[in-house]
Each structure stands twice: as C-alpha cells, then as structure tokens.
Amino acid sequence: MDVLPLFRDDFRVQLLVTCTGSSAFRAGLPELFAELELPVLPWEQARSTPVDLAVSASFGGQLHALQGKLSVLSHGVGYTKKLAIPRNGSREPTFGLSREWLLVDDKPFVDGLVLSHPEQLERLRRACPEAVRSAVLAGDPCFDRLLAAFPYRERFRRALGVRSGQRLVVLNSTWNPEGFFGNGGGEDVLPSLLPRLAAELPADEYRLAAILHPNIWYGHGPGQIRAWLDRARRAGLTLIDPVHAWRQALIAADVVLGDFGAVTYYAAALGLPVLLAAASQVRLDPDAPLAAFVRDAPRLDVHRLLREQIDEVLTGHRPLAEPAEFTTSAPGASARLLRQHFYQLMDLPEPEGPALLERLPLPAYDPPQRTAPLRVWTRVQGADVIIERSTGRPHRTDGNAHLAVHEDSLDPASLESADVITREGQPDDPRLGSPEAWTAEVLRRYPHCPVAAYVTGPHTCTVRVRDHGGFLLSAAPGSDADPAAYASSLAAWFAAGGSVPPGGSTLRVHVAGGVHPVAVAPSTG
C-alpha cells in the first residue's frame, strides 16, 4: 500500500490485487481490498495471468508461479525474524534472507529483492549468494512516510486528545506468542500491567494508546480484542487502527512500551524512548540489528513502580544512533529508488515528475473515552486547586479526596456513591436536553451527589453544584486540561468553603505540571 502511489497518473499501468491465501491471518483482507477499489483476482487466476510486474510484501505462497517479473519488499524493518517453511521441518531460517525462502529448485525466483540497508546485503551474501544479483538497495518507504510526517507530531497528538503536560504512552506488540500481547516470552505481564498503568499513572498526566499487530486484531477478531481490553479501554486506553493510524500514533508518542517487533524498532529509529515489556530473541536472526537493539534496550521491570520507570526513561533518554542508521541507508529516497526499480523491471520509461509517497493523513479527533470511576485528590489554597485523578487510590494524603464517575459507568452502584457525575456531549444534543437541564436531572436522580458536570467541548463545561446553582466553566487562553478536571476542582473549591460572586471568578487549576486559569461564571439556565 505504501508504494501504490508510485504508479499514479500513468495511463500505461493497470493495477490489480490478489492474495496468495498462504497465511492463516486472512480476516480483514476483503475490507482492505474494498478500500483500494482495485480489481481483485482470485489467486488461481492471478497465477495464470501474464503481468509485467508483481510486487509482494511477503514471501508467502507460490510467488514463483506468477507470470511476470517479481519484486519483493520487506513488510517490517528489513529482514529480521526466523520463520520455518512447511517443507523444511524444524529448521527456522531467516525469513527473506535464506536459501529456503529465496530459491526454488536451487534457483532464485525473485527478480528484485528490495533491501533497505547494506547490512542486509551482507547477511544475504553469507546466507544465499545465488540471490545477491537480484538485490536492490532502495530504502524503506514506511519509514520515509514516518520521517516526512514527523513535523506534524503536535497535530497527531492533538488528534488523540493529548493535552499540555501529558505524556503519551504507547503500548506496542508484535503478533508472535513471545510478544507483549502474547505470553511475553514466559512471563505474561499484560493482564496485570494494564490495570496498573491506569491506576499508577494519573489520568491528566499520561495518555494511553495501544498499537497491535494486524495479525492480533484479525487473528482473534477486533471484537475479541475489545472484549479482552474492555477494562483498560474504560480507564482511557485507546486502540489504534492497525492499518491507517498506527504511524501517526507512533509519531505522537512520548514513550513506547514494546517488544521485538518492527514498530518498536521504528520508534527507536525516530529517536523515541523505548521500554521493552517483552524481549525474547528466540524469533530473531541474531545477526540482525533488531536483535542487538533488543539485547541492549532498557527493560520494563514489572516489580517496580511503573510511573517511576517511565519517568526515568524519559528524563534519561539519549536517542540511539543504530536504529535510525540500520532502518534505511537512503532516508527520504525510497520513492525515487523504488519507482526506478519497478519501471526498469517493466522495461518502461518512468513518468515525468518526482516520485512521491502519500502523506500520512491527519486522523479524526479521538480523545480518551474514560468511563471508569476516577479517584480524585485535591488541595485547595485560595483560588488555587491542585488536583490529581486516577483509577487507583490517590498517592497523596495531604489533601482531600472525592469520587468522579462518568454517567456511562459500567457499574451503576458507583453513581450512587459519586461526588461528581460527568458526561460529555454537544450542548444542543436533543437526546440529553441542554447542559443545564441534564445537570439538574442528574442531581435529582442522585440525591447524594453534590456536583454534576456536562463537558461541552475541549475547553468548556457546564457544572451544577447542589445548593449553589449552575456555572459555566471556560478555560483561559493557553489553558489545556480536561474540563472534567476543572469540574472536580470547582467541586473541591466549594467543599472547602469557596463561593462564586455574581460577576464570576477565576480558578487556577494545577495539574500535569501546569497552571490552568479557568473562568467560572454563574449560569442563567
């Protein structure tokens, strides 16, 4: 999909798509092909159809049976993993860089083996010298798209609802059993780690997202993944689209909790801090740069406090030179090199104009959908309110605590004991009535709850305080915290004896290392 734009505007070229059917992970492919809107050939028809060029991102299936020139690209960071082939018994050669994968009847069948770095060529020369003649150094189009989009990092962060002072923690897993989402190579850390992340990392200081390999998504089924991660999602974890949005989320990350997969290595190549939650090397070619990275990268220690480790890797981070160096020897040049390679195989002159890859699109706004109850710690000092929210018990004891519960909480009993009930929505949503009407309804329904807050936008909310009336909260220019945190701050302020004069007032909310002035005005509704 990365290289399809290299054929744009060329009326001489008709694009077709097929699938060899050799992988056990084929769910989701019909939808993907439908998005491409290209003619889809059944594999048997594709094998018998003469073509000028076949481009594959894998060695699976009977590629040697295709009727035309064949170019194969890596679908990860070069060729790094060992994978057995059915006819080879228990031996696990390096996928894409071994005789078992590159020869048929002892002869090379690939016309163009695309490599991203000369170190892969050296490993190829040692493992299968017969295939060296077909090797082409042409960079990494996936990484080039990451590099081209990196200047838009702040936009991608805003698309995920990452606020000022927040750190985006991205969980990443490859699909092998030893990966982060598998058993971690013997210690299955994920089930216990997810609730700890939500409990130990304050909600306003950390944003959580997960990039899972497509084989995880479609091998188990997206519905099953969402079911397994339901509690984590309710605590604020966002599951990133594994096809269309993973690169943008990776660029946006402050730190990646990953494993030995390509996405984690791409993160290191971008200069991002990485902690390995699964560091098995059993699947890796020991001579691949990825294996050296896994051996040396910092490890996540599940027996230590998570926040402490994340803060340590952030403050002590020094970008490694090797991942960026070995990911590609031609940064930014893959489009030019690949188009040249493809058109040479087709024996066609290249189109006029520069070869360009597609820019990464800006994803839709996707803030955290946090419906798990939050334990809120506050300390009020005049018009200043210091606040920290998390799903676990507050770590501080020198202030006051209350419970904030979203109206869509899975547990209705939590609403009965809530001190603040929240929800978000458009102010003119006909299903809910006006924010003033909704807040009044909530306080009638839950007589023990003193505060209801309707978040109407990224920087505004309507709050009703029992016995004090309604208020409109608006963040001052430059303020950028969750309006639900503003509502909890107002609740703490009133509980400490504060009041709002008829002309309004200003609270200074201290959260995520910043100070956020918030205008508080009496509501007329």
PABATOR-118778 format. One record per residue (C-alpha): residue number from 0; residue in three letters; y, x negated, z. Coordinates in Angstrom, 3 decimals, m for minus. Layout:
<atoms>
    n  res     north      east        up
  NUM  ALA         Y         X         Z
...
</atoms>
This chain:
<atoms>
    n  res     north      east        up
    0  MET     0.000     0.000     0.000
    1  ASP     2.350    m2.934     0.654
    2  VAL     2.003    m4.227    m2.910
    3  LEU     2.125    m0.931    m4.836
    4  PRO     5.923    m1.190    m5.299
    5  LEU     5.400    m4.376    m7.314
    6  PHE     4.345    m2.138   m10.240
    7  ARG     7.320     0.209   m10.064
    8  ASP     9.274     1.018   m13.228
    9  ASP     6.559    m0.398   m15.504
   10  PHE     5.506     2.193   m18.080
   11  ARG     2.701    m0.102   m19.223
   12  VAL     0.794     0.273   m15.960
   13  GLN    m1.147     3.313   m14.760
   14  LEU    m2.150     3.163   m11.099
   15  LEU    m5.480     4.574    m9.890
   16  VAL    m7.038     4.546    m6.435
   17  THR   m10.632     4.532    m5.200
   18  CYS   m12.688     3.807    m2.098
   19  THR   m15.942     1.849    m2.117
   20  GLY   m17.434     4.063     0.596
   21  SER   m18.854     0.979     2.290
   22  SER   m17.065     1.446     5.604
   23  ALA   m18.151     3.736     8.414
   24  PHE   m14.461     4.497     9.006
   25  ARG   m13.508     6.809     6.153
   26  ALA   m11.865     9.671     8.037
   27  GLY    m8.186     9.952     7.183
   28  LEU    m8.547     8.436     3.714
   29  PRO    m8.224    11.746     1.820
   30  GLU    m4.912    12.395     3.585
   31  LEU    m3.739     8.854     2.846
   32  PHE    m4.650     9.169    m0.826
   33  ALA    m2.894    12.527    m0.970
   34  GLU     0.301    10.867     0.245
   35  LEU     0.071     8.292    m2.533
   36  GLU    m0.137    11.098    m5.108
   37  LEU    m2.163     8.913    m7.490
   38  PRO    m5.310     9.836    m9.418
   39  VAL    m8.329     9.286    m7.181
   40  LEU   m11.515     8.045    m8.860
   41  PRO   m14.908     8.505    m7.213
   42  TRP   m16.462     5.088    m6.626
   43  GLU   m19.190     5.527    m9.236
   44  GLN   m16.578     6.399   m11.844
   45  ALA   m14.353     3.519   m10.767
   46  ARG   m17.202     1.055   m11.216
   47  SER   m17.719     2.140   m14.801
   48  THR   m14.038     2.440   m15.762
   49  PRO   m12.584    m0.588   m17.587
   50  VAL    m9.369    m1.721   m15.890
   51  ASP    m7.009    m4.627   m16.404
   52  LEU    m6.671    m5.340   m12.699
   53  ALA    m8.345    m4.256    m9.469
   54  VAL    m6.585    m5.049    m6.181
   55  SER    m8.537    m4.803    m2.943
   56  ALA    m7.531    m5.477     0.659
   57  SER   m11.143    m5.922     1.741
   58  PHE   m14.467    m7.347     0.602
   59  GLY   m16.443    m4.230     1.494
   60  GLY   m18.613    m2.588    m1.148
   61  GLN   m19.793    m3.723    m4.553
   62  LEU   m16.498    m5.136    m5.760
   63  HIS   m18.322    m7.419    m8.183
   64  ALA   m19.364    m4.309   m10.158
   65  LEU   m15.776    m3.412   m11.100
   66  GLN   m14.970    m3.693   m14.807
   67  GLY   m11.865    m5.877   m14.783
   68  LYS   m10.054    m8.754   m13.131
   69  LEU   m10.256    m8.612    m9.328
   70  SER    m7.670    m9.812    m6.811
   71  VAL    m8.409    m9.614    m3.088
   72  LEU    m5.796    m9.731    m0.339
   73  SER    m6.315   m10.072     3.389
   74  HIS    m5.610    m6.922     5.381
   75  GLY    m4.743    m8.899     8.521
   76  VAL    m3.308   m12.284     9.423
   77  GLY    m5.212   m14.348     6.893
   78  TYR    m8.976   m14.573     7.328
   79  THR    m9.802   m14.982    10.992
   80  LYS   m12.805   m12.904    12.023
   81  LYS   m16.538   m13.302    11.713
   82  LEU   m18.458   m10.392    10.249
   83  ALA   m22.082   m10.133     9.232
   84  ILE   m23.116    m8.626     5.907
   85  PRO   m26.167    m6.368     5.602
   86  ARG   m28.261    m8.833     3.623
   87  ASN   m27.515   m11.758     5.944
   88  GLY   m29.393   m10.909     9.118
   89  SER   m27.789   m12.019    12.371
   90  ARG   m25.557   m14.767    10.971
   91  GLU   m21.854   m13.943    11.155
   92  PRO   m19.818   m15.862     8.566
   93  THR   m16.035   m15.756     8.433
   94  PHE   m15.011   m12.603     6.624
   95  GLY   m13.431   m13.505     3.254
   96  LEU   m13.823   m17.280     3.617
   97  SER   m17.562   m17.864     3.276
   98  ARG   m20.244   m18.046     0.621
   99  GLU   m21.784   m14.822     1.884
  100  TRP   m18.624   m12.874     1.076
  101  LEU   m17.368   m14.739    m1.989
  102  LEU   m20.459   m15.359    m4.117
  103  VAL   m22.861   m13.090    m5.962
  104  ASP   m25.914   m14.825    m7.414
  105  ASP   m24.282   m18.075    m6.267
  106  LYS   m21.211   m17.474    m8.444
  107  PRO   m17.655   m16.481    m7.448
  108  PHE   m16.798   m12.938    m8.486
  109  VAL   m13.140   m12.855    m7.367
  110  ASP   m10.526   m13.816    m9.949
  111  GLY    m7.727   m14.151    m7.424
  112  LEU    m8.299   m14.804    m3.715
  113  VAL    m4.878   m14.385    m2.145
  114  LEU    m4.229   m16.672     0.825
  115  SER    m1.124   m16.729     2.975
  116  HIS    m1.239   m20.357     4.161
  117  PRO    m2.752   m23.699     3.049
  118  GLU    m4.832   m23.929     6.244
  119  GLN    m6.909   m21.034     4.867
  120  LEU    m7.387   m23.029     1.686
  121  GLU    m8.713   m25.955     3.718
  122  ARG   m11.214   m23.727     5.506
  123  LEU   m12.203   m22.208     2.161
  124  ARG   m12.747   m25.681     0.689
  125  ARG   m15.109   m26.539     3.549
  126  ALA   m16.994   m23.241     3.553
  127  CYS   m17.174   m22.302    m0.142
  128  PRO   m15.820   m24.926    m2.555
  129  GLU   m17.016   m22.863    m5.524
  130  ALA   m14.292   m20.265    m4.795
  131  VAL   m11.386   m22.690    m4.469
  132  ARG   m10.443   m22.317    m8.146
  133  SER    m9.675   m18.638    m7.601
  134  ALA    m7.469   m19.206    m4.534
  135  VAL    m3.785   m18.272    m4.802
  136  LEU    m1.173   m19.061    m2.158
  137  ALA     1.096   m16.033    m2.215
  138  GLY     2.352   m15.394     1.307
  139  ASP     1.960   m12.249     3.405
  140  PRO     3.628    m9.028     2.173
  141  CYS     3.052    m7.268     5.501
  142  PHE     4.817    m9.997     7.432
  143  ASP     7.598   m10.173     4.842
  144  ARG     8.306    m6.485     5.414
  145  LEU     8.443    m7.164     9.165
  146  LEU    10.871   m10.036     8.646
  147  ALA    13.085    m8.007     6.303
  148  ALA    13.290    m5.132     8.801
  149  PHE    13.873    m7.200    11.943
  150  PRO    17.708    m6.982    11.683
  151  TYR    17.288    m3.211    12.223
  152  ARG    15.480    m3.704    15.534
  153  GLU    18.051    m1.766    17.568
  154  ARG    17.697     1.257    15.283
  155  PHE    13.932     1.233    15.721
  156  ARG    14.413     1.016    19.485
  157  ARG    16.773     3.985    19.459
  158  ALA    14.277     5.929    17.341
  159  LEU    11.774     5.516    20.195
  160  GLY    14.348     6.598    22.757
  161  VAL    14.620     3.126    24.309
  162  ARG    17.780     3.131    26.388
  163  SER    20.168     0.444    27.545
  164  GLY    18.455    m1.857    30.022
  165  GLN    14.995    m0.517    29.230
  166  ARG    12.183    m2.784    28.139
  167  LEU     9.731    m1.507    25.554
  168  VAL     6.161    m2.439    26.479
  169  VAL     3.806    m2.019    23.516
  170  LEU     0.056    m1.844    24.092
  171  ASN    m1.949    m3.003    21.097
  172  SER    m5.659    m3.002    20.393
  173  THR    m7.852    m4.026    17.509
  174  TRP   m10.977    m1.996    16.824
  175  ASN   m13.817    m4.260    17.957
  176  PRO   m15.752    m3.397    21.134
  177  GLU   m14.299    m6.523    22.747
  178  GLY   m10.737    m5.355    22.034
  179  PHE    m8.243    m3.962    24.524
  180  PHE    m9.304    m0.387    23.748
  181  GLY   m12.985    m1.344    23.886
  182  ASN   m14.518    m2.967    26.916
  183  GLY   m12.154    m5.923    26.798
  184  GLY   m14.982    m8.364    26.331
  185  GLY   m16.822    m7.428    29.506
  186  GLU   m14.076    m6.062    31.773
  187  ASP   m12.956    m2.576    30.782
  188  VAL    m9.378    m2.774    32.040
  189  LEU    m7.713     0.014    30.064
  190  PRO    m8.780     3.123    32.072
  191  SER    m7.404     1.713    35.319
  192  LEU    m4.468    m0.069    33.690
  193  LEU    m2.855     2.995    32.115
  194  PRO    m2.086     4.906    35.337
  195  ARG    m0.966     1.654    36.970
  196  LEU     1.521     0.991    34.187
  197  ALA     3.117     4.397    34.718
  198  ALA     3.085     4.045    38.495
  199  GLU     4.250     0.416    38.795
  200  LEU     6.840     0.364    36.002
  201  PRO     9.911     2.514    36.795
  202  ALA    10.428     5.112    34.093
  203  ASP    14.065     4.239    33.450
  204  GLU    13.427     0.501    33.203
  205  TYR    10.334     0.489    30.993
  206  ARG     9.280     2.466    27.929
  207  LEU     5.577     2.549    26.970
  208  ALA     4.054     2.859    23.492
  209  ALA     0.630     2.112    22.011
  210  ILE    m0.334     0.775    18.589
  211  LEU    m4.045     1.355    17.998
  212  HIS    m6.034     0.108    15.008
  213  PRO    m6.680     2.854    12.417
  214  ASN   m10.436     2.456    12.981
  215  ILE    m9.855     3.519    16.592
  216  TRP    m7.802     6.516    15.507
  217  TYR   m10.130     7.725    12.791
  218  GLY   m13.411     6.418    14.159
  219  HIS   m13.058     8.515    17.308
  220  GLY   m10.656    11.079    15.868
  221  PRO    m6.936    11.454    16.684
  222  GLY    m7.717    14.466    18.860
  223  GLN   m10.160    12.453    20.935
  224  ILE    m7.657     9.602    21.329
  225  ARG    m5.023    12.046    22.545
  226  ALA    m7.543    13.592    24.947
  227  TRP    m8.558    10.211    26.374
  228  LEU    m4.909     9.219    26.819
  229  ASP    m3.604    12.588    27.987
  230  ARG    m2.535    11.481    31.463
  231  ALA    m0.830     8.399    30.054
  232  ARG     0.988    10.479    27.427
  233  ARG     2.230    12.901    30.078
  234  ALA     3.518     9.882    32.002
  235  GLY     5.553     8.787    28.970
  236  LEU     3.221     6.770    26.715
  237  THR     3.918     7.344    23.011
  238  LEU     1.100     6.939    20.493
  239  ILE     2.462     5.241    17.387
  240  ASP     1.388     6.336    13.904
  241  PRO    m1.097     3.584    12.939
  242  VAL    m0.162     3.670     9.250
  243  HIS     3.518     4.476     8.895
  244  ALA     5.286     3.416    12.109
  245  TRP     3.405     0.545    13.756
  246  ARG     5.568    m2.189    12.251
  247  GLN     8.785    m0.553    13.392
  248  ALA     7.412    m0.165    16.931
  249  LEU     6.291    m3.788    16.958
  250  ILE     9.742    m4.974    15.904
  251  ALA    11.263    m2.823    18.662
  252  ALA     9.032    m4.260    21.408
  253  ASP    10.225    m6.425    24.275
  254  VAL     6.679    m7.453    25.219
  255  VAL     3.222    m6.763    23.772
  256  LEU     0.093    m6.276    25.877
  257  GLY    m2.504    m7.054    23.248
  258  ASP    m5.711    m8.788    22.277
  259  PHE    m7.136   m10.963    19.499
  260  GLY    m6.134    m8.617    16.674
  261  ALA    m3.686    m9.236    13.851
  262  VAL    m0.908    m7.034    15.248
  263  THR    m0.708    m9.072    18.453
  264  TYR    m0.538   m12.260    16.370
  265  TYR     2.191   m10.734    14.201
  266  ALA     4.109   m10.042    17.430
  267  ALA     3.874   m13.705    18.416
  268  ALA     4.890   m14.717    14.877
  269  LEU     8.023   m12.585    15.280
  270  GLY     8.814   m14.524    18.451
  271  LEU     7.969   m11.707    20.859
  272  PRO     6.433   m12.289    24.309
  273  VAL     2.715   m11.512    24.435
  274  LEU     0.267   m10.969    27.294
  275  LEU    m3.413   m10.782    26.356
  276  ALA    m5.266    m7.966    28.098
  277  ALA    m8.439    m8.844    26.158
  278  ALA    m9.018   m12.402    24.999
  279  SER   m12.568   m12.544    23.696
  280  GLN   m13.133   m15.120    20.972
  281  VAL   m16.650   m14.088    20.039
  282  ARG   m15.411   m12.393    16.827
  283  LEU   m13.073   m15.191    15.742
  284  ASP   m13.512   m18.156    13.446
  285  PRO   m12.968   m20.994    15.953
  286  ASP   m11.011   m22.951    13.329
  287  ALA    m8.555   m20.129    12.622
  288  PRO    m5.039   m20.391    14.096
  289  LEU    m5.578   m16.996    15.718
  290  ALA    m8.417   m18.453    17.789
  291  ALA    m6.151   m21.255    19.029
  292  PHE    m3.494   m18.684    19.916
  293  VAL    m5.984   m16.586    21.907
  294  ARG    m7.145   m19.677    23.774
  295  ASP    m3.608   m20.634    24.797
  296  ALA    m1.680   m17.353    25.149
  297  PRO    m0.871   m16.049    28.659
  298  ARG    m3.396   m13.628    30.137
  299  LEU    m2.796   m10.359    31.936
  300  ASP    m4.252   m10.538    35.442
  301  VAL    m5.336    m7.036    36.446
  302  HIS    m5.452    m8.046    40.101
  303  ARG    m1.726    m8.844    40.226
  304  LEU     1.272    m6.526    40.138
  305  LEU     1.953    m5.554    36.534
  306  ARG     5.742    m5.478    36.779
  307  GLU     5.755    m8.976    38.219
  308  GLN     3.707   m10.318    35.313
  309  ILE     5.740    m8.546    32.640
  310  ASP     8.989    m9.800    34.122
  311  GLU     7.574   m13.330    34.332
  312  VAL     6.534   m13.443    30.683
  313  LEU     9.918   m12.043    29.642
  314  THR    12.039   m14.438    31.679
  315  GLY     9.884   m17.492    30.936
  316  HIS     9.249   m16.750    27.271
  317  ARG     9.622   m19.504    24.716
  318  PRO     8.635   m18.431    21.173
  319  LEU     5.630   m20.329    19.839
  320  ALA     6.076   m22.116    16.519
  321  GLU     2.444   m21.935    15.400
  322  PRO     2.063   m18.151    14.843
  323  ALA     5.107   m17.973    12.560
  324  GLU     4.074   m21.166    10.798
  325  PHE     0.482   m20.143    10.104
  326  THR     1.140   m16.485     9.257
  327  THR     2.712   m17.450     5.936
  328  SER     3.740   m20.600     4.125
  329  ALA     6.129   m18.603     1.916
  330  PRO     8.201   m16.320     4.155
  331  GLY    10.107   m13.766     2.107
  332  ALA     8.483   m14.838    m1.165
  333  SER     5.279   m12.786    m1.302
  334  ALA     6.691   m10.120    m3.624
  335  ARG     7.646   m12.704    m6.240
  336  LEU     4.397   m14.668    m5.904
  337  LEU     2.117   m11.657    m5.899
  338  ARG     3.756    m9.931    m8.850
  339  GLN     3.491   m13.154   m10.805
  340  HIS    m0.187   m13.429    m9.871
  341  PHE    m1.011    m9.809   m10.739
  342  TYR     0.694    m9.900   m14.130
  343  GLN    m0.944   m13.193   m15.033
  344  LEU    m4.338   m11.598   m14.368
  345  MET    m3.361    m8.642   m16.566
  346  ASP    m2.037   m11.015   m19.239
  347  LEU     1.273    m9.145   m19.266
  348  PRO     4.819   m10.469   m19.014
  349  GLU     6.466    m9.494   m15.750
  350  PRO     9.064    m6.721   m15.730
  351  GLU    12.687    m7.714   m15.687
  352  GLY    14.474    m7.813   m12.371
  353  PRO    13.414    m9.163    m8.996
  354  ALA    10.091    m8.281    m7.386
  355  LEU    10.812    m6.293    m4.228
  356  LEU     8.729    m4.723    m1.483
  357  GLU     9.503    m1.357     0.058
  358  ARG    11.807    m1.428     3.070
  359  LEU    10.403    m0.076     6.316
  360  PRO    11.755     3.448     6.805
  361  LEU    13.589     4.492     9.954
  362  PRO    11.139     6.669    11.922
  363  ALA    12.069    10.075    13.265
  364  TYR    13.612    10.230    16.734
  365  ASP    10.696    10.146    19.161
  366  PRO    11.839     9.852    22.789
  367  PRO     9.277     9.858    25.618
  368  GLN     7.732    13.249    26.325
  369  ARG     7.338    12.780    30.062
  370  THR     5.913    15.864    31.813
  371  ALA     4.099    14.204    34.743
  372  PRO     5.848    14.652    38.117
  373  LEU     8.188    11.789    38.981
  374  ARG     8.795    10.456    42.463
  375  VAL    12.455     9.619    42.731
  376  TRP    14.047     7.155    45.144
  377  THR    17.811     7.285    45.635
  378  ARG    20.519     5.746    47.768
  379  VAL    23.986     7.285    47.832
  380  GLN    27.102     5.199    48.553
  381  GLY    30.183     7.319    47.983
  382  ALA    30.269     8.224    44.290
  383  ASP    27.630     5.599    43.510
  384  VAL    23.985     6.657    43.293
  385  ILE    21.223     4.078    42.945
  386  ILE    18.063     5.615    41.502
  387  GLU    14.513     4.644    40.565
  388  ARG    11.867     7.002    39.135
  389  SER     8.133     6.529    38.571
  390  THR     4.860     8.446    38.725
  391  GLY     3.830     6.333    41.746
  392  ARG     5.301     6.186    45.187
  393  PRO     8.719     4.510    45.348
  394  HIS     8.579     0.837    46.206
  395  ARG    11.793     1.027    48.219
  396  THR    12.129     2.522    51.677
  397  ASP    15.857     2.134    52.352
  398  GLY    16.931     5.435    50.841
  399  ASN    15.750     8.983    50.244
  400  ALA    13.026    10.386    48.016
  401  HIS    12.524    13.607    46.124
  402  LEU    10.121    15.031    43.542
  403  ALA    11.282    15.801    39.983
  404  VAL     8.920    17.972    37.939
  405  HIS     9.100    18.985    34.299
  406  GLU     8.686    22.717    33.694
  407  ASP     5.759    21.918    31.373
  408  SER     3.882    20.058    34.110
  409  LEU     0.123    20.444    33.755
  410  ASP    m0.155    21.262    37.468
  411  PRO     1.699    24.492    38.355
  412  ALA     1.428    23.633    42.062
  413  SER     3.753    20.675    41.558
  414  LEU     6.520    23.074    40.550
  415  GLU     6.189    24.877    43.886
  416  SER     6.978    21.652    45.750
  417  ALA     9.581    20.271    43.319
  418  ASP    13.065    19.309    44.466
  419  VAL    14.312    19.128    40.864
  420  ILE    12.824    21.027    37.918
  421  THR    13.739    19.831    34.444
  422  ARG    13.228    20.530    30.798
  423  GLU    14.864    19.562    27.539
  424  GLY    15.824    21.630    24.517
  425  GLN    18.578    22.750    22.225
  426  PRO    21.344    24.602    24.060
  427  ASP    21.001    27.557    21.685
  428  ASP    17.200    27.898    21.793
  429  PRO    16.661    31.697    21.715
  430  ARG    13.301    31.382    23.487
  431  LEU    14.842    29.898    26.620
  432  GLY    18.235    31.541    26.694
  433  SER    21.319    29.491    27.419
  434  PRO    21.041    26.440    29.706
  435  GLU    22.970    28.386    32.342
  436  ALA    20.536    31.304    32.080
  437  TRP    17.467    29.051    32.188
  438  THR    18.621    27.133    35.269
  439  ALA    19.373    30.397    37.081
  440  GLU    15.952    31.780    36.124
  441  VAL    14.172    28.666    37.426
  442  LEU    15.900    28.800    40.803
  443  ARG    14.949    32.477    41.143
  444  ARG    11.323    31.748    40.232
  445  TYR    11.010    28.770    42.598
  446  PRO    12.950    29.660    45.764
  447  HIS    12.116    26.359    47.480
  448  CYS    13.577    24.244    44.673
  449  PRO    17.256    23.350    45.126
  450  VAL    18.061    21.966    41.652
  451  ALA    17.263    22.898    38.029
  452  ALA    18.337    20.728    35.075
  453  TYR    18.310    21.548    31.366
  454  VAL    18.722    18.413    29.205
  455  THR    20.657    19.464    26.120
  456  GLY    20.979    16.105    24.347
  457  PRO    20.554    12.349    24.680
  458  HIS    23.599    12.141    26.976
  459  THR    24.159    15.653    28.374
  460  CYS    22.546    18.220    30.648
  461  THR    23.332    21.426    32.495
  462  VAL    22.446    21.442    36.195
  463  ARG    22.387    24.295    38.685
  464  VAL    22.411    23.432    42.399
  465  ARG    21.413    26.175    44.809
  466  ASP    24.437    27.498    46.737
  467  HIS    26.786    25.274    44.714
  468  GLY    26.664    26.748    41.201
  469  GLY    26.308    25.207    37.768
  470  PHE    27.588    21.914    36.413
  471  LEU    27.874    20.185    33.073
  472  LEU    26.936    16.506    33.121
  473  SER    28.205    14.258    30.322
  474  ALA    27.686    10.521    30.092
  475  ALA    30.841     8.486    29.629
  476  PRO    31.126     6.292    26.512
  477  GLY    28.764     3.354    26.933
  478  SER    26.532     5.137    29.440
  479  ASP    22.966     5.353    28.227
  480  ALA    20.428     6.587    30.766
  481  ASP    18.143     9.618    30.762
  482  PRO    20.176    12.763    31.573
  483  ALA    17.294    13.845    33.840
  484  ALA    18.097    10.757    35.935
  485  TYR    21.701    11.944    36.079
  486  ALA    20.461    15.315    37.341
  487  SER    18.374    13.676    40.082
  488  SER    21.390    11.568    41.031
  489  LEU    23.517    14.711    41.363
  490  ALA    20.791    16.285    43.500
  491  ALA    20.805    13.243    45.793
  492  TRP    24.593    13.312    45.944
  493  PHE    24.652    16.941    47.075
  494  ALA    21.849    16.292    49.570
  495  ALA    23.997    13.521    51.072
  496  GLY    26.901    15.947    51.566
  497  GLY    28.758    15.431    48.299
  498  SER    30.745    18.131    46.545
  499  VAL    32.430    18.651    43.192
  500  PRO    36.106    19.709    43.227
  501  PRO    37.262    22.384    40.759
  502  GLY    38.629    19.715    38.435
  503  GLY    35.318    17.874    38.306
  504  SER    34.251    14.423    39.430
  505  THR    32.548    11.260    38.237
  506  LEU    29.274     9.832    39.488
  507  ARG    28.315     6.228    38.900
  508  VAL    24.558     6.126    38.351
  509  HIS    22.953     2.727    38.940
  510  VAL    19.705     2.471    37.014
  511  ALA    17.836    m0.079    34.862
  512  GLY    20.231    m2.846    35.851
  513  GLY    23.313    m0.989    34.635
  514  VAL    26.019     1.315    35.892
  515  HIS    26.440     4.599    34.012
  516  PRO    29.533     6.735    34.735
  517  VAL    28.761    10.443    34.382
  518  ALA    31.357    13.195    34.292
  519  VAL    30.439    16.212    36.436
  520  ALA    32.315    19.421    35.634
  521  PRO    31.784    22.909    37.062
  522  SER    30.152    25.245    34.564
  523  THR    31.719    28.564    33.727
  524  GLY    28.295    30.106    32.998
</atoms>
